[in-house]
Amino acid sequence: MTFFHLQLFLLITLVTQISADQTAKTYIIRVDCSSKPSVFPTHYHWYTAEFTEPTSILHVYDTVFHGFSAVLTPSQAASVLRHPSILAAFEDHRRELHTTRSPQFLGLRNQRGLWSESDYGSDVIVGVFDTGIWPERRSFSDLNLGPVPKRWRGACETGAKFSLKNCNRKIVGARYFSKGHEAASGFGGIVGGINETIEFKSPRDADGHGTHTASTAAGRYAFKASMEGYASGIAKGVAPKARLAIYKVCWKNAGCFDSDILAAFDAAVNDGVDVISISIGGGEGISSPYYLDPIAIGAYGAVSRGIFVSSSAGNEGPNGMSVTNLAPWLTTVGAGTIDRNFPADIILSDGRKFSGVSLYAGEPLNGKMYPLVYPGKTGVLSASLCMENSLDPNQVKGKIVICDRGSSPRVAKGLVVKKAGGVGMILANGASNGEGLVGDAHLIPTCAVGSNEGDEIKSYLSSNPSVTATINFRGTVIGIKPAPVVASFSARGPNGLNPEILKPDIIAPGVNILAAWTEAVGPTGLDSDTRKSEFNILSGTSMACPHVSGAAALLKSAHPDWSPAAIRSAMMTTAGIIDNSFNPMLDESTKKPATPYDFGAGHLNLDLALDPGLVYDLTNNDYVSFLCAIEYGPKTIQVITRSPVNCPMRKPLPENLNYPSIAALFPTGTSGVSSKTFFRMVTNVGEANAAYSVKVEPPKGVKVSVKPWKLVFSESVRRLGYYVTITVDSKNLVLGDSGAVFGSITWVDGKHVVRSPIVVAQLAPL
């Protein structure tokens, strides 16, 4: 889209709202900062003099983004957009959070390898964008940590229940951003204002999510850790000595607003973080182009300054094209299982046993059998889902209730059953969840089962109404095989904006992860849950993302000169695609082999990422070329890059971005033989004198050739390029269920294995 078309589109969109809706909303305004008249001492003076009242401005952005956010009516926003210095204006959107054994599962070992090479990340600062932190947890102790790195320029903002003493040599800074959220509370009641009876107007975490993600990335060793006896052992983050900078941008029951997230990016870059971890996405504008996506814009500003940004892929799997956070400068992380589980069994009165999972830690049923009931047999959807006030106490009292998953939080369904007098719950997956299971710390005896088991139990109950059942809880089991398995909920490719770039990039542990928890709520997060727990077990790509953030901290500490792209490349090209039973990694939802649309390059393996041999590096100019290739005009690109750019006369190809994966797209309906050639450049980060040969695993029915087939490096030759030609014959090409076929190319030198996935797909022409 050209700049003219972008402005025209935005102007028409805003103006057409005027007659129907003059309600004030928050808009994010992108300004060409070079246009500021010299008469104004600061940009703020300029903005308030020419564009809006001082009381309307929420944030002024001056680092990753130039401009401001303000509360305006659509007509005011349309008027602002007509100013020649304004590059873009877009509405603020609400986004959602993508809600101990894992370091070892990633290949980290004491006394050797990446932990020892990086001193556990002690000189690296990880910025966590989330719901804040509970600073008193043992995971955030600064015992025996050295001084705060001198380059740190951030602040420890005080507020409700948060003082300067809550920052230390571990939590080096903490800030909170609420102006966008508070402004939105006045827009027709979209969200309530900050309810200070359940929330802290400070960096303190009332939700728990932020404490969990921060300790997953960089929690200290905490001995005798568990969640009510489950997953007992030593809790630790991936980078235990890394420093934490906390940016509270998400609020309990209210989500996270783009204007606040963008302000946090601005602050974090100025403060001096090295890594940013952001387990946030979705919401409105889920597939917005990059120039309308403040997470993509803020992340570009960070990455362009050498800061690694890790983001969650989203939890809308196993649906195809569900992956979010798609910008190629972001490292997008999906979720896999680890080799630990929390099994529970449902035993029916005929002796049959069905396996599931549970984190219930209360009084067990001790083998006592109870009548079984399925409220959904009446055909009332709300009852089948065990929604609030949907259950008849006369039907469920004293019984184990089957509830279908969906529409409300899993733990909330148990509370509904408890209020109605039920003694236990079987939580059954629907077809969309398949066989993917996650544990929850339910308030009543509960076992979650997959779709097949749930259907079988319901079927048996319908023909045997007097059946009884009990639930047996088996605690913690380690050494589970196979693992990793791609989590059913983990968002999948292809990339819905630019399928030439494979997303997600990688998967990491994201199922049943033990990490620190807030004191403000119980492990379910429900208001009625009065339990207190130092640790909690959660699942989601939110949990996978900080594993990669911690991994980036270790790699940055061990290799300070590596760019964010080099760090991502090291993770991707060494990622595993084989599970611990030495078979191809499976998809939890189908029990079939997973594909790069599910796991990207594979599962994070930090034992190998320390020394990847070769990396695919990228510069700011490469990303600009990519934006030119997808037909963004120079002014549109400037919305993202801040600086004016010129696109080359000869349009580059988006698939030639120097990414560690290759996606070859051919238009549907073409007959005969077609081919595409891709160029890649690798940088040798291993021994100076090295020779690599290529191994090709072509996708089924596809021909792949690589030239040259050998790369020889020396002291003076550290970077070499190669071409990959992918040829398809429509007669031989049989695409899989996902509409693609998959293969790989691998460079090997006898020590290193540098693997890149190949995707070949057909797309309908635009």
N, C-alpha and C positions, 0 to 999 in steps of 0.2 A: 504494500500500500504506500503510495507516495505521500509526501507531506501535505500536499494540497487535498488529496482525498481524505487523509486522516483528519485534517482540520474541518473539512466540510462534513464528514461523518459525525464528528463530535458536536459540531455546531448544530446540525440538523437534529441530532438526538436530544440535545439540551433544549433547543427552542421548541420542539414539538411537545415537550413536557409542560411548557409554561401555562397553557390554557387549562390543562387538566390538574396540574399539581404545582402549587407555589410554596410547598412545604420546604423549609430550610433543611439542607443536608450538608454533610461534610464533603468537600471536594479537595482533591490533591492537584495542585497547579504546578506545572513544569515551566520554569522561566529560563529564557536565554540570559544567563547572568552577565554576559558581556555587554548587554544593552543598558545596564544601569547608568542613568545620567550621573555625572560627577558631582552634581549639586547635592546628592543624597549621601550622607556619611556611611550608611550601611544599607544592605539589601532590605532589612526590616523597615527602615524609614521609607525606602522606595515603595515597598509593597503596601504599606499603610497609607501612603500619600496618593497612589495612583489606582490601587486595585480594591481595597476593602478597608473597613474600620479596624482599628487595633483590637477591639474586643472580639472580632470575628476570627482572628488568626489563632490556630491551635499550635502548630509547629512551624518553625522556619528550618529548612534543610539547606546545608551548605557544603556537604562533603561527598556522600555517595549520590546525591541528587541536589539539583538547584531549584529552589522554589519554596512553596509553603502549602500548608493545608488550612482550610478556613471553612466556617459555617456560612453557606450562601444559599439563596434561593436559586432555582434553575435559571431564572432570568438574569440574576446577578452573575451566575457562572457563565452564561452565554455572553454577557457583556464583557466579562474579563477575557474570555477566549478570543474576542475580536481584537484585542490589543496586539500589535505586531510583535511584542517581546514574548508573548505566551506561545509555547510550543505545544502544549497539550493540557487538558483538564479531564479528570475522571473521578467518578464517585468513589468514596470510601466504601470498602466492603468488609464484611465480617468473615473471618476464617475460623477454622476449628483446629483443636489439638488432634493429632493423629495418635488418639490413644490406643549369679556370683561365681556361677560356674562358667559363665561365658568367656572370660579372658583365656582360660586354659583351652577351651574349645576352639578359640581363634588361633591357637598355636603359640601363645605366649608362655614362656617358661622362666622360672627364677634362675638367676645366676648366669644366664646366657641369652644370646639373641637380642631382640629389639628392646626388651625391658632394660637390660643392663647397658646396651649401647646408647640408650637415650636417657639414662638415669631416671627412668620411669616418667619422662616428660617434665622434669622439674623446672625447666626454664621457659616453658610454653604457657601461654594464657588462652584458655578456652572460654569464649563468650557463649552463654546459653540463653537463647530467647525462649521464654516459657512462662510459667506461672509464679516464678520467684523461687525462694529457697527457705528451708527450715535450718538455720545456720548452726544450731546446737548439736545436730547429729554427729556421731563419731566419724562419719564419712568425711566430714569437713574440718577435722582437726588440723591445726598447723604444726603439730608437734614435730620437732626436728627438721622442719622445712627451713631453707635458707631465706635470705631477704627477698622481698618482692622485687622482681626485675625492674631495673632503673628506667626502662623505657615506658613503664606503665604510667599513664596520664589520667586515669579514670577517677571516679569519685565513689564514695560510700554514702548514698543518699539515705537520710533518716526519715522516719515516719512512724505509723502505728506499729508498736511492738518491735521496732527495728532501730537500733542505735549504732553509733560508730563502733562500739565494741563488738558488734556482730560481724564486722569485717576483720580479717586477720591475714596471715601470710598465705593462707589457702584461698579464702574468699577475698580476693584483692580489691573487688569493687562490686557495687550493687546499685542498680537504678530501677525506677519504675516509670511506666508511660501509660497514662490514663486519659489524656485529653480527648482522644478520638472516641474512646468508649463512653466517656461522660457526655460528650456532645451528642452521640447517637441516642442516648437515653431520652433526649427531648424530642426525637423525631417520631411522633405518633406512637410512642411506647414500644419501639423496636426491641429495646432491652431496657432493663431498669438501670438506674444509676448504681454506683458502687454501694452495696448494702454493707455498711461497716459493722453490722452485727454478725455477719458470717465471713467477711472479707477484710483484709488489712490494706489500708491505703499506704503501702510501703513495699519494699522488696520481699517481705515475708510471705511465705507460700500457704495459702488457705486451701488449696486444691490438692496438692501432693504430686501432681504431674511434673512440675519443675524440679522439685527435690529429687525425684526418681531419675529424671534424665541427667541432671547434673552429676549425681553420684555414679550413674552408669558410665559416663564419660571419664570422670576424674575422681571418683571416691577413694579415700584412703582405706587401708586395710582395717576391717572391723571384725574382730574375733567373736565367736559365739553368736553369729548373726542368723536370724531365721524370721519367717513370717508365721507366728503361732506354731512353731515346730516344723514347718515345711521348709525345705531347702536349707537346712542348717549347715553351718560351716563358716568359712571366712569370706565376708563380702568385700569386694574391691572393684574399683573402676578399671577401665582399660589403661588409663594413664594416671596411676595413683598419686603421683607427685605434681601433676600439672596444676596450674593455678586456675581458679574459676572467677569469671566476671559475669554477674547475673543481671539480665535485662528482663524485667517483668513486663511482658506485653499482653499477656492473656489473663483474664479475670474469671473467677469462679462463676459458673452458670452463664457467662456472657461472651465467651469466645475472645477473639483477638482482632483488632481493627488495623487495616492496612496503614492508616496514617500514623499509628503508634509504632507499628513494625518498622516503617521507613525511618522514623525518628530514632529507633534503637540501632538500626544499621549506621546511621549518621554518627551516633554517639560511640558505638563500639569501634568503628574505624578510627575516630579521633582519639579514643582512649588507649589504643595500642594492643588490641587482641590479635592473636595469631590464627585462631580457628573460630568459626562461628557454627553453632549447632542449632538448627531450627526445625523442630518437629511439628510444623504447622503447615496447613495447606487447605485446599478445598474451599468450601463456602461459595459465595456468589462469584461469578467470573472465573470458574475453575479452569477454563481453557483460554483465558484471555491471552492475546498476543503479548509478547514480552514488553512492549512499550506501554501496556496498560496493566502490568503486573508488578506491584511494588516489591514483592519478594524477589522477582527476577531483577528489577532495577537496582534494589539495594545490594543484592548479592553481586551484581556486576561491579558496582563501586568498590565492594570489598575485595573481590578476586583480582580486580585490576591493580590493586595495591598489594598483592601478594598474600592475601588472607584466604585460607581454605574455608569453603562453606559447604557444610553437609546438611542435607534436607531429607525429610521423610517422603516416601513415595505415595503414601496414602493407604487407606484400609478398605478400599472398595473392590478388592479381589473377591473371587477369581474372575470377575468380569474383564473381558478384554478392553484395551484402550482406556483403562481406569487410572493409569499412573498420572500423578500430578508433579509439580515442580520440575518443569521440562527444560528449562534453559540449559544450554550446553556448558555453561560455566559453573552450574551447580553440580554437586555430586549427589545423585538421587538414590536413596537406599530403600530396598525392600526388606522383607522379614523372613527369616527361616527359624526352624526349631533347633534346639540343642539336645544333647544326649541325656537329658533329665526330664522326668515326667512325674505327674502326681495322679496315679491311677485310682479309680474307684470302680466298683462293680455293682450293677443292678442284678439282683437275684429274684427271679419270679417263683411263684409257688409250684410250678411244674419242674423246678430245678434248673431251668435255663439261666445262663449268665450272660450279661451284656457289659462290655467294657467301655468306660468313659474316663473323665477326669474330674477332679474336684480339689478345692482348697478349703473345704469346710473343716473347721477346727473345734467345733462345739461338742456338745454331748452326742456321742454316736448312737445309732439305732440298736447296736448290739445284737444284730440278727433278728430282731423282732419284725414280724411280717405285718404289713398294713394294707388295707384295701387300696386299689389303684383306680384313678379316675382321670379321664381326658375331657376337659370342658369343651374342647373344640368339636366334639361329636355332634353338638347342637347346631353347628354351622355358623355360630356367631364368631366372627373373626376376633373381636376384642377379647372374648373369653379364651379362645385357643392361644392367644398371645399373652394371656394373663395380665392384661392391662389394668390400670387403676380402676377399682370399683366394678370390675367385670365378673368377678367370681361370686357364686351363690354359696354362702357359708353352709347351707343345708346340704349342698352337694359335695363339698370338699373337706368339711371338718373331720379331723382324725384320719385323713387319707394322704397318700402320696399323689401329687398332682403332676400330670404331664403338661408342660408349657412349651409352646413353639417359640423359637428364637426370632427376634426381629421387632422393630418399631419402638421398643423401650429398652433401657439398659438391662443386661442379663441379671444383675444383682437386684434390680428393682422388682423383677418378676417374683423372686423369692420372698420379698417383703410383702407383696400382694397376697401370695399364698399364705404366709404366716398370719397376716391380718384376718384372713378368711377362716383361719383355724386349721389349715393344712399342716401336716407333720413333716413333709418332705417334698422335694420337687425333682422331676426328671426334665432337664432342659434339652429339647430336641432340635437339632439343626434342620433347617429347610433345605430344599434342593440347591438353593443358591450358595449355601455355606458348605455343602458337601460333607466331607468327613473331617473337616478342620475343627480342632477343639482347643479351647483355651480355658485355663483354670480361673476360678473366681472365689474370693473369700466369702461365700454366701452366709446369710444369717440363719438359714435352716439347712438341714441335711439335703444336699443337692448333688446330683451327678449329671454332667453334660455328656450327651452322646451324639454321634454323627447321624446324618440323614437316614442312612440305611437301617441302623439300629433303632432309631426313633420310629420309623415306619413299621418295622417288625413288631415292636412292642405295642404300638397302637392297633395294628392288625389283630394281634393275639387278644388284646383287651376287648376289641369289638365283638369277637366271637366267644369270649369267655368273660362276661361281665363281673364275675365273682373273683377274678384273679387277685392275688395279693403279692406284695413285693417288699424287699428291703434293700438298703444301700450299704455297701461295705467300703470303708475308706482305707486305702493301703499306704498312705504317707508318701514319702519321696523315694523314687527309684532312679538310679543313675546307670549309665552304660546302655541307654536305649539305642536300639538299632531298628531301622536306619535313621541316621541324622547326619547332616541337616536335611530337612525336607522343606520345600517352599511352603510357607504358611498359606492356608486357604484365603485368609483375608488380605494378604499382601497384594497391592495394586499391580496390575499387569500392563505390559506394552501391547501393541505398539504405541509409540509417541503420537499423540493426537494432533500435535501442532506441526512437527517436522519429523516424519517417520524415517528420514535419512539418518537421524541420530537415535541410537538405541537407548531406550529408557525402560526400566530402571538401569542404573549403571552396575549395581552390585547388590547382593543381599548380605545381611548380618543377623546375629541372634536377635529375635524379636518376640519370642513366645515364652511366656512364663519366666520372666526375668526378675530376679530378686535385686532390689536396690532400696535406698533410703526413702523414708516417707515422712510426711508432715505430722505434727502433733495435733493439728487442727481438726482432722476428721478421721474416722475409722477406715479400715482397709477397703471397704466397699465404696467409700465416699458418700454414702447415704446419710442424711441428717439424723436418722434414728439409730445409726451405728455408733454406739458410744465406746467401742473398743479403741485402745491406743496401741499402735505398733510402730517400732522403730524402723521396720522394713516392710515392704509390700512386694507382691508379685504381680506384675502387669504384663500385658501383651499388646503389640501394635508395632507399626513401622516407627512410631514415636520412640520405641525402645531400641530398635535397630539403628536409627540415625545416630544417637550418641556413641554407640560402639565405633562407628566410623569416625566420628569427631575425635574420640580418644585415640583411635589408631592414627589419625592425621597428626595429632599432637606428638605422638611418639616418633613418627617418621620425620616430622619437621625438626624435632629436637636432634635426631640422629643425622639429618641431612638439612642443615639450615639454608643451604643454597637452592633447594628444590622449590619449584613453583607449585601453586595449587594443582595445575594440570599434571605435573610430574608425579605428585603424591597420589593423585587419583589413578594415574596410569599404573603406578607400581602396585596399587591394590587390585586393579582390574586384571592386569596381565598375569598375575600370580594367583588369582582367585581359583577356588576349587569347584569342580563340577561332578565330583565323585563323592559319595557318602561314606560313612564309616563301615559299611559292609562291602565297600569296594564295587559298588554298582552306581550307575548314573543316578544323579539326584532326582528325587521324585517330587511331584506336585501333590500336596496334601489333599486337595479337593477331588482329584481324580485317581490318585494312586498310580498314575502313569508317569513316565519320564518327563521331567520339566524341560522347558526350552529357554533360550535367551530372552524371550518375551516375559518369562516369569522371573528369571534370576539375573538378567543382564549378562555380565561377564562371568558370574559365578558367586561363590560364597567367600567372604573375606578370609584370608589366610595370612596372618601377620608374621608367621615364621619365615615365609618366603618374601613378603613385601619389602623387608629391610634391604634385600639385595636382589632387585628385579633384573639386573643386567642391562636392559634397554627400557627407555621410557618414550612415550609420545607426548612431547611438550607442546604448549600453546602459548601464544602471546596475545596481548590486547588487539593487535592488528589482525590476528587470525579470527578472533571473534567478530571484529568489524567486517571482515571479508564475508563471514558467514551471514551476518545480518544483511549485507548487500546482496548475497546470493539468494536470500529468501524474499528479495524485492522490497525491502524497506528502503525508503529514500533517505538522503543524508539528514534532513531535519528530523525525521522519525527516529533515526538511529541516535541522534543527539539527545533525544529524550532519555535514552538508556546510558549513553557514554559520557554525557556532560559536555564533551568537547566536540566541535564541528568536525565532520568527516567528509571525505570525498570517495565515492565508490569508483572502482576502475571502469574504464570504458568497456572492457570485455568482462561480462558478468561471470563471477566465479560460480562453482557448483557447490551446493551445500554439503553434498556427500564427501567433498574433499577436505572438510574440516579435519585436522589431524587428530582424530579421535581413536581410542584403542579398540574400536569395534567398527564393523563395516555393515551397512545396510544397503542392499542393492534393490532398487524398486523399478519394476517394469510395468508399463501400462497394460491393463487387462484388454483382452480382445485382439492382441497382436499375434500374428501367426508367423511360423518360421523361426529363424535363428536371430536372436538379439544379444548384444553384448554391451557391457559398460566397463570402463577402466577407472580405477581409483588410484590416487597417489597418497602415500604415507611417508613420513620422515621419522626415523628413530634416532635417539641420542643415547650413546653408550655411557652408562654410569657405573659400569663394572671395571674389570681390568682393562688397561689401555689397549693392549694388543689382544684382540679377540676376533674370532671368525664365527659367524652364525650361518647355519643352513636352514632352509625353510622346509617345513612339513605341512602339507595341505590335507585337510579332511573336507572334501567338497560336499556341499549339500546334495541330497539325493536328486539325481537328474540334472545336475548343474556341473559345468566345467569351470574350473578355477585355475588360472595360471599366474605365476609370480615372476617378475623380472626386476633385478637379477635374482637368482635363487640363492645367492650367497652374498653376505655382507662382511667385509673385512675392515676392521677398525685398527687405528694405530694411535700413537701419541699426538699426531697432527690431524688425524681424521676421527672426529668424535661423532659426527652426524652424517647419516647416509639415508637416501631415499630409495623407495621401491614402488613398483606399479603392480596392481592386482587387476586382472581382467576376468570378469565373470560373464560367462556365456550361457544362455538358456535356449533350449529348443522347445517350442510350445508342445511338440508331440511327446516329449519325454518328461515334461515338468508336471509333477503331481504334488500339489500343495497340501499341507497337513490341515488339521482342524482349525488352526489359528490363521490360515491363509498364507502360510510361509513355510519355507524349509530352511534348515540350519546346518552350518558347518563351522570350520575354523581354519585359521592359518597360525602356525607356531614357529617362532624362530628359536633355535637351540644351538648351544655352543659346547655341550658336554656337561655344563654346570647349571646354566639357566634355562628355563622354559618360559618363553614370552608368548602368551597365547592371546589371540584376538578372535572373538566370535564373528561369524558371518551370518547375516540374515538375507534371504532372497524372498521377495514378496511381490505380489501384483497389486497395483492400485488402480482404481478407476481414474481416468484423467479428469482434471478439474474443469 
